Each structure stands twice: as C-alpha cells, then as structure tokens.
Amino acid sequence: MTTSLFDLFKIGIGPSSSHTMGPMRAARRFALELEESGVLLRTAKVQVDLYGSLALTGSGHGTDRAILLGLSGEEAATINPATIEPKLGEIRASGKLSLLGRHPIPFREPDHLFLHRDQMLPPGAKTHHPNGVRFTAFDTAGQVLRTDTFFSIGGGFIVADGEKPESAAGGKAAELALPYPFSSAAELLEKAQTAGLAIWQLMLGNESAIRPAEEVRAGIRRIWSVMQGCMERGMITEGILPGGLAVRRRAPRLAERLRQKGSSAAAPSSDPLAPLDWVTIYAMAVNEENAAGGRVVTAPTNGAAGVIPAVARYYLDFIPGADEDGILRFFLTSAAIGALYRENASISGAEVGCQGEVGVACSMAAGGLAAALGGNNDHVEHAAEIGMEHNLGMTCDPVGGLVQIPCIERNAMGAVKAVQACRIAMNETEGHKISLDQVIRTMYLTGLDMQSRYKETSLAGLALNVIEC
C-alpha cells in the first residue's frame, strides 16, 4: 500500500480533479521548476499544449482556467473560490500573467494555449494516459529554456512523463515499513484477520506510521467538515450552473420540498424511502457545488465527489446511535478500498470511464458504511464488491464537456446504490461468489476495452446524442 487516506481525500475546487486540480498543480509545478532551475526571470513566453481528453473536454472542465491559476502560483487546496473570477478577469483583460506572482509575461490563450483535439498523447511521451499537458518556456530570442510534460491521472494526481505516481504522503507510505502493508483485498483481509483487527483499525495503524494518530483523526475531521460545508452550501444556493447548458441547481428546491412534507433528520417522514431522498439531495448538492467551481473534496475524484459525503451524512442523520467514531470507521475503511482501486486499476474517467469515478466512489462508500454500522471485514469486502459490480461498464460521456449531465444525477444514483449494496452484504450469511479483487480487475480490463470516445471525450453517448437531438 502506497496510497494514503489523504491522497484520496484532497481539499480543492471544482469542477474536475483530473481536468482542473491536476492541470493547476502541473502548471504550478512547472513554474516552480523554472524558478529552481534559475530560468524563471529569463522566461519571456510560456506555451501550453493540451492533448487527449484535456483538449477535448478541457474548456468545459475548466482546464484553461486552471492553467492560468497554476502558472500564477495558486494551489487548489488553498485558493479562495471567490477570488478566482477576479484573478482570471485581470489576466484575460491585460493579456499578462505573473509567473508565481513574481514575474510578468504576456499570455493570451489563443496565442499561448493550444488544444490538440486530434492527438491523444504528446509527441514522444513515455507515459500513456489520455490527460497530457506540455509546458514550454522560451527566452526573448525564442530559444527553449525548459519543457516538461505532465499527465493528470485522476483524483488530482499528476505525474511527469515517465515518473511514478505520486503520494500525498510525500513518498513516506512507500518508504516506511508500514505495520500492515497490503496490495490486494485478499491480502488486506488476511492481514486484518492475523492481527485481529477491523479494516479501519488496520488502516489507522498504517496512517499512524506516516503521521501521529491524532493528526490522522484531525485530518479526517477536517475533510468531513469541508464535505459538510459543501453539502450545506449546495442545499441553499440557487441559480443556473455555468457553462451554457442552462442547468438549474435542484438540490435547494428538492430539500425544501422534503422539509415541507415534514421530512428531516430530526423528524423522519412517514415515507419509509424519505432517507434515500435525502441521500439523493446530499449527493446532488455536492456535485452542483462542484460544477459551479466551489470548494469540494476529491472522493476519490471531483466528478464523484458527492457519493461518499452523501452516504456518510445518511449514516449520521438516519442511523440511531451514529457518532464521530462511526465517521472515523467510515473514512478509514473507504480509504483502504480506494487504495486498492488506485493501485490495481484506475480512478480516472479518461482512462476507464465513469466506473472508475462514480463506480469506485460507490464501492468505497458501501464498504465504509458497512464498517460504520459495525459490520465485520467480510461485510465490508462484500459491500465494496457489490458497489462496483453494478457499475461495471459505465461510460464517461459528459454533455457539452461539463460535469453536469449526467454527472450530478449519477452521483445521486451511486450514493443510493452504495446504501443498498451495504444492506445486501450485511443481510447475507452465506458468503458470495465474486471477490473484490476480481471485480477490481474486471473493472480495469473493461475500461481498457472501452472505446476512447466513451472516456471523458464528449465524442459519444449522451454527449453526442443530446446535442444531436
């Protein structure tokens, strides 16, 4: 295991972890490397070339905006979303940006940022992933000072061309002798059984080898607080989402309708399915905030950011005896499951379709909920397996290249599926035929077989047919 909980749950901004947060981080890293190599102040021009999915859906996913912000030195985790539009407006009006906020250069997008929609990979690239971006810095004479190619591999992760995937643990998870290393679900279950631990306890032991246990708990509380804030904003903020599709935010209206019917966590409705209506609203609220470019947490991606918080909120609001310890179990367990997908398959919609985003989030949430409810390790593994099994083959076909249709409703469906997957698993007493490892492998192979036009390119599926209709 080289993936930390804090790799999977990263605080950032919408609308996309792979197309917004990743490119922003890559642009900032390039600017920092210009500085470290001593050529920042000699840089007179920066050219940015986007390839594959970044070129095809980058404009709708905010990649162009992210590049400008990243080159300016901004970080997704710390930037105030309210300052983004003024910053971008100033850059575009003046035709200049300041590298790392210190060195001004001309930058007009038609002249300096190019979308290679007919080319999947940067020329000569060693890494093969459809989210490629190349930065080139020139001096006043037009000579190349530095060129770097990066790939945004999902969930806000980036790699330089030919580089191994990074870890938010600063490589510590790979370097330290973790007490309970695992590389498969079978190994995870075996290690937990041998040690007499629940999966969440095993994961806490590994995380505590990277940072103090109280820091781990505080980090989880911080992540959960940001998720709750996102849900609350999404349930009160009305209006039309940006991007040109004229999609109206629905979470506030749906929440108010339920309240008028007398349904809330404090006063459950006589309708036995009302809690699932709230799950739907929680998930949609998060993804409407994400689509608007607000503050969200990757879970494990922005495109799937609503599933896990919606299921965690369902646990707190509708399960008698729910408490903060249950939330701790939920996040640690879901992170163990997410690590298996990231290391053995993919969490990138551009690589394996939406099964790698909403499908993985559904699997993580189902296993996490089983742990929160006091289920044993077999319940967790079974719930996670069900959560993915019934998302296999899901394409990523965003209409207009935006994370709105079908993405917002798809998160709501993924959250409801996660609750039901947990219930099926915890009511089962005779085991199951398909293992989590088998379904993870199947998901990955299915993604490789999927045509590229169904993987975050907006060239097929709903993205094509809705426009044609």
MIFIFI-890575 format. One line per 10 residues: number of its first residue (from 1); for each residue x, y, z of N, C-alpha, C. Coordinates in steps of 0.05 Angstrom, whole numbers. Each point is the difference from the previous one (the first is absolute). Layout:
BEGIN
NUM> X Y Z X Y Z X Y Z; ...
***
This chain:
BEGIN
1> 17 -24 0 -17 24 0 17 25 0; -2 16 -21 14 26 -1 -19 23 0; -25 -5 1 -21 21 -1 -10 6 28; 1 25 7 -10 9 26 -29 9 -2; -14 0 22 -27 12 1 0 28 -11; 22 15 6 1 28 -7 9 4 -29; 7 -22 -14 2 0 -29 -27 0 -13; -18 -16 11 -26 -4 -12 -19 23 6; 2 11 24 -18 22 9 17 26 1; -1 15 -22 15 25 -1 -19 23 -3
11> 5 21 16 -16 24 -2 8 17 -24; -19 8 -16 6 15 -24 -24 16 -10; -1 4 -26 -22 14 -12 -10 -15 -24; -24 6 -8 -12 -13 -24 8 15 -25; -8 -11 -23 -19 -22 -3 12 -28 -4; 26 -2 -3 11 -27 -6 27 -3 14; 4 -24 12 26 -5 12 21 -5 -21; -7 -14 -22 20 -7 -21 4 23 -20; -21 16 -4 1 21 -20 4 28 12; -5 3 26 4 26 13 23 -1 20
21> -4 -17 21 20 -1 21 27 -10 -10; 0 -22 -16 25 -11 -11 15 20 -17; -12 11 -21 14 20 -16 9 24 16; -15 9 20 9 23 16 26 -8 15; 0 -24 11 24 -9 14 24 -3 -19; -5 -10 -24 21 -3 -20 11 27 -8; -18 19 -5 9 27 -8 17 13 22; -9 -3 24 15 12 23 27 -14 3; 0 -26 -3 26 -15 2 19 9 -22; -10 4 -24 18 9 -22 12 27 7
31> -17 18 10 10 27 7 21 -2 22; -5 -17 20 19 -4 21 27 -11 -10; -2 -18 -20 24 -12 -11 15 20 -17; -14 19 -12 14 22 -14 16 16 20; -12 5 23 14 15 21 24 -16 11; -4 -25 5 21 -17 12 24 -4 -19; -6 0 -26 21 -3 -20 13 26 -8; -9 22 12 12 26 -4 -7 14 -26; -22 -8 -13 -7 13 -25 -27 15 1; -11 2 24 -26 14 2 1 28 -10
41> 20 15 9 1 29 -7 9 4 -29; 10 -21 -13 8 2 -29 -23 -8 -18; -22 -10 12 -23 -10 -16 -16 23 -11; -3 0 -27 -15 21 -13 -27 -10 -10; -2 -26 -3 -25 -12 -10 -2 -28 10; -25 -8 5 -7 -28 7 -21 -9 -19; 5 -23 -12 -20 -13 -18 -11 -25 14; -26 -4 -1 -13 -23 12 -15 -15 -21; 6 -26 -2 -13 -18 -19 -16 -21 15; -26 -2 -6 -17 -20 13 -7 -22 -20
51> 0 -25 10 -5 -23 -18 -22 -17 11; -11 -18 -17 -19 -20 8 -25 12 13; -8 -12 22 -24 9 14 2 29 10; 24 8 8 4 27 9 -7 20 -22; 7 -7 -25 -6 18 -22 -30 -2 -8; -11 -24 1 -27 -3 -9 -21 11 19; 4 -3 26 -20 10 20 12 20 19; 24 9 -6 14 18 19 -14 26 4; -11 12 -21 -14 26 4 -24 -3 18; -16 -21 -4 -23 -4 17 7 -7 28
61> 23 -13 4 8 -8 27 19 20 13; 4 23 -13 15 22 13 30 -4 -1; 10 -16 -19 29 -4 -2 15 25 -8; -11 16 -18 13 25 -8 2 19 24; -21 1 16 1 18 24 21 -11 20; 0 -26 3 19 -12 19 29 5 -7; 6 -1 -26 27 6 -9 9 28 7; -18 19 -5 7 28 7 5 4 30; -17 -13 16 3 3 29 25 -14 9; 6 -24 -10 23 -15 8 26 14 -7
71> 2 10 -24 24 15 -8 4 25 18; -22 11 10 1 23 17 8 -7 29; 2 -26 5 9 -9 27 -22 -9 18; -25 -1 -10 -23 -7 18 -1 -30 4; -10 -9 23 -5 -28 6 -29 -5 5; -10 -23 -10 -28 -6 2 -9 -3 29; 18 -9 17 -8 -5 28 -3 25 16; 13 22 -9 0 24 16 -13 24 -13; -4 0 -26 -12 23 -13 -29 4 10; -7 25 3 -27 7 7 -17 1 -25
81> -20 -17 -3 -16 -1 -24 -11 27 -8; -6 17 19 -11 27 -6 19 18 -14; 27 -6 1 20 17 -13 6 -9 -28; -10 -23 -9 8 -12 -25 -8 18 -24; -25 7 -1 -10 16 -23 15 27 -2; 4 15 22 15 25 -3 28 -5 -10; 14 -21 10 27 -5 -9 1 -7 -30; -19 -17 -9 0 -7 -28 -8 24 -17; -19 16 9 -8 23 -14 23 20 -5; 16 3 21 23 18 -3 21 -10 -20
91> 5 -27 1 19 -12 -19 -9 3 -28; -26 -6 -5 -10 1 -27 -4 28 -11; -6 19 18 -3 27 -9 27 13 -7; 20 -7 16 27 12 -5 17 -15 -20; -7 -26 -4 17 -16 -18 27 -7 13; 1 2 27 25 -7 14 -7 -16 25; 19 -18 6 -2 -13 26 28 1 13; 0 -3 26 25 2 15 8 -28 10; 21 -11 -11 9 -27 8 6 0 30; -13 -18 15 3 -2 29 -6 27 14
101> -15 18 -14 -6 26 12 23 19 1; 23 -7 -14 24 16 2 11 10 -27; -5 -15 -21 13 6 -26 -21 2 -22; -8 25 -8 -21 3 -20 10 -7 -28; -18 -14 -15 5 -7 -28 -26 3 -15; 2 5 -27 -25 1 -16 -13 -28 0; -27 -1 1 -14 -26 -2 -28 5 -10; -4 -6 -25 -27 1 -11 -6 -28 -10; -23 -11 8 -5 -28 -4 1 -9 -30; -10 16 -18 1 -10 -28 29 -2 -11
111> 18 16 12 28 0 -9 19 -17 16; -9 -8 24 19 -14 18 -11 -26 11; -26 -6 -4 -12 -25 9 -14 -14 -23; 9 -24 -6 -9 -14 -24 -14 -27 8; -23 -5 -13 -15 -24 5 4 -19 -24; 14 -22 4 5 -19 -21 -21 -22 2; -23 6 -11 -23 -18 3 2 -26 -17; 18 0 -19 3 -23 -17 25 -17 8; 12 6 23 24 -14 8 -3 -9 29; 2 -26 5 -5 -10 27 23 3 19
121> 25 -1 -11 23 2 18 20 21 -11; 14 13 18 21 19 -9 21 -15 -16; 12 12 -20 20 -14 -17 23 -10 17; 8 -25 -3 23 -11 13 -5 -7 29; -25 0 10 -5 -5 28 6 -29 7; 11 -4 24 6 -27 11 -24 -11 15; -15 18 13 -24 -7 16 -24 -1 -19; -17 -20 3 -23 -2 -17 -25 4 17; -10 25 0 -25 7 13 -13 22 -16; -26 0 -3 -13 20 -18 -3 28 11
131> 12 6 23 -1 27 11 27 12 1; 11 8 -24 27 10 -2 1 30 -4; 20 13 12 5 28 -3 30 5 -2; 8 17 -19 28 6 -3 4 30 3; 19 8 17 7 28 4 28 5 -12; 3 23 -14 26 7 -12 5 30 6; 23 5 11 8 28 6 21 9 -20; -3 25 -9 19 11 -20 12 26 11; 24 7 -9 12 26 7 -8 20 -21; 11 24 2 -7 22 -19 8 -6 -28
141> 20 -17 -4 9 -7 -27 -15 -24 -12; -19 -10 16 -16 -23 -10 13 -27 5; 22 0 15 14 -25 7 -15 -14 23; -2 -27 -2 -13 -15 21 18 -1 25; -12 9 23 14 -1 25 -6 -26 15; -24 -9 -2 -8 -25 13 -26 -10 -11; -3 -26 -2 -26 -11 -8 -5 -25 18; -25 -2 9 -8 -22 18 -27 -10 -9; -4 -26 1 -26 -13 -6 -10 -13 25; -26 5 6 -13 -12 23 -25 -14 -9
151> -9 -19 17 -25 -14 -4 -17 2 25; -25 7 -3 -19 2 22 -15 -27 1; 7 -17 19 -8 -28 -1 -25 -6 17; -15 21 8 -24 -5 15 2 7 30; -21 11 11 -1 6 28 18 23 8; 9 16 -19 19 22 6 29 -8 0; 6 -26 -5 27 -9 -1 13 8 -27; 25 7 1 15 5 -25 26 -16 0; 10 -6 -24 27 -11 -2 14 14 -24; 26 5 4 16 8 -23 4 -23 -19
161> 5 5 -25 2 -21 -20 22 -20 9; -8 -26 3 19 -20 8 4 -4 29; -14 17 16 3 0 29 -21 -19 12; 7 -11 24 -19 -17 15 -22 17 13; -24 -10 4 -21 15 13 8 10 27; -9 25 6 7 12 25 -17 -8 23; 8 8 24 -16 -5 24 -1 25 17; -24 7 10 -2 24 17 15 -4 26; 8 -25 6 16 -5 24 29 6 -5; 6 13 -23 28 8 -5 18 -24 -5
171> -12 -22 -9 16 -25 -4 4 -16 25; -9 10 23 5 -13 25 -14 -28 1; -24 -1 -11 -14 -26 1 15 -22 -14; 15 8 -21 16 -20 -15 26 -6 15; 11 21 13 27 -3 12 -1 -12 28; -21 6 15 -2 -10 27 -8 -30 1; 9 -13 21 -9 -28 4 -27 1 14; -21 1 -16 -27 1 11 -5 -26 15; -15 2 22 -5 -24 16 -17 -21 -14; -18 10 -19 -18 -19 -13 -2 6 -30
181> 22 -4 -15 -1 5 -29 -19 -20 -14; -13 10 -20 -18 -18 -16 -1 10 -29; -3 -19 -18 -2 8 -28 -24 -12 -14; -17 -14 15 -25 -11 -11 -20 -2 22; -25 -3 -7 -21 -4 20 4 -25 16; 9 -22 -14 5 -25 14 22 3 21; 21 15 -7 22 5 19 -10 18 23; -16 19 -7 -11 18 21 -16 -16 20; -17 -18 -9 -17 -16 18 18 -19 16; 21 -12 -13 17 -18 14 16 14 22
191> 11 23 -7 16 15 20 -18 8 24; -25 9 -6 -18 8 21 -7 -23 18; -5 -23 -12 -8 -24 15 24 -9 18; 24 0 -11 23 -8 16 5 18 23; -4 26 -4 4 19 21 -23 4 19; -23 -12 -7 -24 3 16 -12 28 -1; 2 12 -24 -8 28 -2 -23 3 -21; -17 20 4 -18 8 -21 16 15 -21; -11 2 -24 15 13 -22 6 29 8; -19 14 13 5 28 7 23 2 20
201> 3 -19 18 22 0 19 26 -5 -13; 0 -18 -19 25 -5 -16 8 25 -15; -19 13 -13 6 24 -15 10 22 18; -12 3 24 9 20 19 29 -6 9; 7 -26 3 27 -7 7 20 9 -21; -8 -4 -26 18 8 -22 2 30 -1; -22 14 2 0 29 -1 17 12 23; -2 -13 23 14 10 24 30 -5 -2; 9 -16 -19 29 -3 -5 10 23 -17; -18 14 -13 8 23 -17 -1 26 15
211> -20 2 18 -4 24 16 -14 -8 26; 2 16 21 -12 -8 26 -30 -6 -3; -9 -19 17 -28 -9 -2 -20 23 4; 6 18 18 -18 22 5 -1 19 -25; 23 2 -13 0 16 -25 -17 -13 -22; 0 -27 0 -17 -14 -19 -29 6 6; -7 -3 25 -28 5 8 -8 29 -6; 18 19 6 -6 28 -5 -3 5 -30; 16 -14 -16 -2 3 -29 -26 -10 -11; -9 -22 11 -26 -11 -8 -23 19 8
221> 2 11 24 -20 19 9 -1 25 -19; 24 9 -8 2 22 -18 -13 -6 -27; 6 -24 -11 -12 -8 -26 -30 -1 3; -10 -12 21 -29 -3 4 -13 27 3; 13 18 14 -10 27 3 -3 15 -26; 20 -3 -18 -2 13 -26 -22 -12 -17; -3 -27 2 -21 -13 -15 -28 9 10; -3 3 27 -26 9 10 -5 29 -8; 20 16 0 -3 28 -9 -9 1 -29; 12 -17 -16 -8 -1 -29 -29 -8 -3
231> -8 -21 16 -28 -8 -2 -19 22 8; 7 14 22 -18 21 10 -2 23 -20; 22 8 -12 -1 21 -21 -16 -9 -24; 3 -25 -7 -15 -11 -23 -29 -1 4; -9 -3 26 -29 -2 6 -13 27 3; 15 22 0 -12 27 2 6 18 -23; 19 -8 -17 8 18 -22 -16 -7 -25; -14 19 -10 -17 -4 -24 13 13 -24; -12 -4 -24 10 13 -24 6 -20 -22; 12 11 -21 8 -15 -24 29 -7 1
241> 7 -24 -5 29 -8 0 14 11 -25; 25 8 2 14 11 -22 6 -20 -22; 5 9 -24 8 -18 -22 -17 1 -24; -24 11 1 -16 3 -24 -22 -20 -4; -2 -21 17 -22 -19 -2 -25 9 14; 2 22 15 -23 11 15 -12 -21 20; 18 -15 13 -9 -20 20 -5 15 26; -24 -3 10 -7 13 25 7 -17 24; 10 12 21 5 -15 25 -26 -10 11; -1 -25 7 -25 -12 10 0 -7 29
251> 24 -3 12 1 -10 28 -15 19 19; 2 26 -2 -16 17 19 -30 -4 -2; -10 -2 -25 -28 -4 -4 -10 -27 10; 16 -21 -5 -7 -27 9 0 -2 31; 21 13 12 2 0 29 -24 14 13; -8 23 -11 -22 15 11 -26 -15 -3; -3 -15 -22 -24 -15 -5 -3 -23 21; 23 -12 6 0 -21 21 -7 11 27; 12 23 6 -6 13 26 -29 7 2; -12 9 -21 -29 7 0 -17 -25 6
261> 10 -23 -8 -14 -25 5 5 -10 29; 16 15 15 6 -7 27 23 -20 3; 16 -2 -20 23 -19 1 26 14 6; 14 -10 20 26 10 7 13 -21 17; 26 4 6 14 -19 18 -13 0 27; -9 24 9 -11 3 27 -29 -10 1; -14 1 -23 -28 -9 0 -4 -17 -25; 7 -25 1 -3 -18 -23 -28 0 -11; -3 -2 -26 -26 -1 -13 -13 -27 3; -26 -1 -3 -14 -26 0 7 -16 -25
271> 12 14 -20 8 -14 -25 26 -15 7; 0 -26 -2 23 -16 7 24 5 -18; -4 10 -24 22 5 -19 10 29 2; -11 16 18 9 28 2 30 2 6; 12 -18 17 29 2 4 16 -2 -26; -9 -16 -19 13 -3 -26 -3 26 -16; -23 13 3 -3 26 -13 20 20 10; 6 -1 26 21 18 11 27 -8 -10; 6 -26 -3 25 -8 -12 4 12 -28; -22 -1 -15 1 12 -27 6 29 1
281> -13 14 18 4 29 3 28 7 9; 10 -15 19 28 5 10 20 -3 -23; -3 -21 -16 19 -5 -21 -2 22 -22; -25 7 -7 -4 20 -21 10 27 10; -3 6 25 9 26 11 30 3 -4; 15 -22 7 29 1 -3 8 3 -29; -13 -15 -18 9 1 -28 -10 25 -14; -21 13 10 -6 26 -11 20 21 9; 9 -2 24 22 18 9 25 -5 -16; 6 -26 -5 24 -6 -16 -2 11 -28
291> -24 -3 -13 -4 10 -27 3 30 -1; -6 14 22 3 29 1 28 9 7; 19 -19 4 27 7 6 5 6 30; -18 -10 17 3 5 29 20 -18 14; 2 4 26 18 -16 17 -11 -28 4; 15 -21 -8 -9 -27 3 24 -17 9; -6 -26 6 21 -19 7 -1 -22 -21; 23 -7 -11 1 -24 -18 -8 -24 16; -17 -17 -12 -10 -23 16 -8 -23 -19; 18 -13 -15 28 7 -1 6 21 -22
301> -21 9 -15 4 20 -20 -21 22 4; 2 22 -15 -20 21 1 -26 -9 -13; 3 -14 -23 -24 -9 -14 -17 -19 16; 12 -13 20 -15 -19 17 -1 11 29; 3 26 3 4 11 27 -25 -1 18; -24 -5 -11 -24 0 16 -7 -26 13; 10 -23 -10 -8 -26 9 7 -5 30; 25 3 6 10 -7 27 -12 19 21; 1 27 -4 -12 17 21 -30 -5 3; -14 -7 -21 -29 -5 2 -5 -24 17
311> 16 -21 -3 -4 -25 15 8 4 29; 22 15 4 8 6 28 -21 17 14; -12 19 -14 -21 16 12 -25 -17 6; -6 -19 -18 -22 -18 5 4 -15 26; 25 -10 4 6 -14 25 -5 18 24; 10 24 0 -3 18 23 -29 8 4; -15 5 -21 -27 11 3 -21 -21 6; 4 -24 -10 -22 -19 0 6 -27 14; 24 -3 10 7 -25 15 0 5 30; -17 -12 15 0 5 29 28 -8 12
321> 10 18 17 25 -5 13 25 7 -16; -5 13 -23 23 8 -17 16 21 15; 27 -1 -3 17 19 14 26 4 -16; 17 17 12 25 7 -14 18 -24 -4; 0 -20 19 16 -24 -3 -9 -15 -25; -26 0 -6 -10 -13 -24 10 14 -25; 1 26 1 11 15 -23 30 -6 -3; 14 -3 21 29 -8 -2 2 -28 -13; -17 -19 9 1 -26 -12 -7 1 -30; -20 17 -6 -9 3 -28 23 9 -18
331> 14 21 7 20 12 -17 25 -18 -2; 9 -11 22 23 -18 -1 -5 -24 -17; -24 -12 3 -6 -24 -16 -3 7 -29; -14 21 -6 -4 8 -28 27 6 -13; 19 11 15 26 6 -10 16 -25 -7; -3 -21 17 13 -25 -6 -10 -11 -26; -26 2 -5 -12 -10 -25 10 17 -23; -1 26 3 9 18 -21 29 -5 -8; 17 -6 20 28 -6 -6 3 -24 -19; -17 -20 4 1 -23 -17 -6 6 -29
341> -20 18 -4 -7 8 -27 22 17 -13; 11 18 16 20 18 -11 25 -16 -8; 8 -19 16 25 -14 -5 -3 -24 -19; -24 -11 -2 -4 -24 -17 -16 5 -25; -12 24 -2 -17 6 -23 4 30 -7; -21 15 3 1 29 -6 -24 15 12; 4 25 6 -22 17 9 -3 23 -20; 8 -4 -24 -1 21 -21 -22 -6 -20; -19 18 -3 -21 -3 -20 11 -1 -28; 21 15 -5 12 1 -26 15 -26 -7
351> 5 -16 20 14 -25 -5 -18 -24 0; -20 -1 18 -18 -24 2 -29 7 1; -8 25 -6 -28 8 0 -9 6 28; -26 6 3 -11 9 25 -1 -23 21; 3 -25 -8 2 -22 19 24 5 18; 20 14 -9 24 6 16 -4 24 18; -22 14 -3 -5 24 17 -24 -6 17; -25 2 -10 -23 -6 16 -1 -29 9; 9 -18 -18 1 -28 8 18 -5 24; 24 11 0 19 -3 22 -11 14 25
361> -12 24 -3 -11 14 23 -23 -17 12; -16 -12 -16 -22 -17 10 11 -24 16; 21 -12 -11 12 -23 14 13 9 26; 14 22 0 12 11 25 -22 6 21; -21 13 -9 -21 9 18 -15 -24 12; -5 -21 -17 -14 -24 10 17 -14 21; 25 -4 -4 18 -12 20 2 17 25; 3 26 -5 2 18 23 -25 0 18; -23 -1 -13 -25 -1 15 -3 -26 16; 9 -22 -12 -1 -25 14 17 1 26
371> 23 13 -2 17 3 23 -12 18 21; -12 23 -9 -13 18 18 -22 -13 16; -14 -18 -14 -23 -14 13 8 -23 17; 26 -5 3 10 -21 17 3 -27 -14; -1 0 -27 4 -24 -15 28 -11 3; 3 -26 -5 27 -12 1 15 4 -26; 24 -10 -1 17 4 -24 -12 -13 -25; -13 -23 3 -12 -13 -22 -24 17 -11; -15 12 18 -21 18 -9 11 23 -16; 22 11 9 12 23 -14 9 -8 -28
381> 14 -22 -2 10 -9 -26 -23 -7 -19; -21 -13 11 -23 -7 -17 -15 26 -9; -4 18 18 -14 25 -8 16 15 -21; 26 2 3 16 14 -20 -1 -14 -27; 0 -27 0 -2 -15 -24 -27 5 -15; -21 0 16 -27 5 -12 -1 28 -12; 12 19 15 -1 28 -9 13 4 -27; 21 -15 -6 12 3 -27 -13 -19 -20; -8 -23 8 -11 -20 -19 -22 12 -17; -16 17 12 -23 10 -14 4 29 -10
391> 26 6 -3 8 24 -15 19 -6 -22; 6 -26 -4 18 -9 -21 -9 10 -28; 19 10 -15 -6 9 -27 -12 28 -3; -2 15 22 -12 26 -1 18 19 -15; -10 13 -21 16 18 -16 1 28 12; 19 15 -9 2 28 8 -5 17 -25; -25 11 -2 -8 14 -24 -14 26 7; 15 19 12 -12 25 10 -10 18 -23; -25 8 2 -12 17 -21 14 27 0; 8 9 -23 13 26 -3 27 1 14
401> 12 -23 7 25 0 14 -1 11 28; -25 1 12 -4 11 26 -7 -21 20; 6 4 26 -6 -20 20 -28 5 12; -20 0 -18 -27 6 8 -20 -22 -8; -1 -7 -26 -17 -21 -9 18 -22 -13; -1 -24 10 -17 -12 21 13 0 27; 22 15 4 18 -4 23 -14 5 27; -17 21 2 -12 7 25 -19 -22 9; -19 -8 -17 -18 -21 7 14 -27 4; 21 -4 -16 15 -25 2 12 -3 28
411> 9 21 13 9 -1 28 -22 -8 19; -24 11 -5 -23 -7 17 -6 -30 -2; 0 -10 -25 -5 -28 -4 22 -18 13; 25 10 -3 22 -15 12 -2 -2 30; -9 22 13 -3 0 29 -22 -18 9; -23 0 -14 -22 -18 7 9 -29 -4; 14 -6 -22 10 -27 -4 19 -9 23; 16 19 10 18 -7 21 -15 -9 25; -21 15 7 -16 -7 23 -12 -28 -3; -11 -5 -24 -12 -26 -5 20 -23 -1
421> 24 6 -11 21 -20 -1 8 -8 29; 2 19 17 6 -5 28 -21 -18 13; -26 7 -5 -22 -15 12 0 -29 -10; 5 -4 -26 1 -27 -10 22 -16 13; 24 12 2 23 -14 11 -5 -7 30; -11 18 15 -3 -4 29 -23 -19 6; -18 -5 -19 -21 -19 4 7 -28 -11; 23 -2 -12 9 -26 -11 14 -16 21; -5 -26 1 12 -17 20 16 -23 -12; -1 -3 -26 13 -23 -13 22 7 -19
431> 12 24 3 22 7 -17 -9 9 -28; 20 3 -18 -7 8 -27 21 -11 -20; -7 -1 -25 16 -13 -20 22 17 -12; -4 26 -2 19 17 -14 15 16 22; 26 1 -3 16 15 20 4 28 -9; 8 17 19 6 28 -6 24 2 -19; 20 -17 4 23 0 -19 -9 -7 -28; -18 -19 -3 -10 -7 -27 -15 23 -13; -16 14 15 -16 22 -12 18 24 -6; 21 4 16 19 22 -6 14 -6 -26
441> 9 -25 -3 14 -8 -25 -18 3 -24; -25 -9 4 -20 1 -22 -5 29 -8; -3 18 20 -4 28 -6 23 11 -17; 24 -6 7 23 11 -14 1 -11 -29; -4 -26 -3 1 -11 -27 -23 10 -17; -23 4 12 -23 11 -14 6 29 -10; 14 15 18 8 27 -7 19 1 -23; 19 -19 -1 19 -1 -22 -13 -7 -26; -21 -18 1 -15 -7 -24 -18 21 -10; -8 19 17 -19 21 -7 12 18 -21
451> -16 7 -20 10 19 -20 6 27 12; 20 13 -10 9 26 12 -22 21 -1; -18 -2 -20 -21 21 -2 -20 -2 22; 1 -22 16 -18 -2 23 15 6 26; 24 12 -2 16 5 24 7 29 2; -19 16 8 4 29 6 11 16 -24; -11 -7 -23 7 15 -24 -24 16 -11; -24 -7 9 -25 12 -10 -4 -4 -30; 11 -23 -10 -3 -7 -28 -22 -20 -5; -12 -11 21 -20 -21 -5 -19 -1 24
461> -19 -19 -1 -20 -3 22 -18 24 2; -7 6 25 -18 23 5 12 26 -11; 26 3 2 14 24 -8 -5 6 -29; -3 -21 -16 -5 4 -29 -30 1 -6; -15 -19 11 -28 -3 -8 -18 23 12; 7 10 23 -16 22 11 3 24 -18; 25 5 -9 4 24 -18 -14 -4 -26; 1 -25 -11 -13 -6 -26 -30 3 2; -12 -7 23 -29 2 3 -8 29 4
***
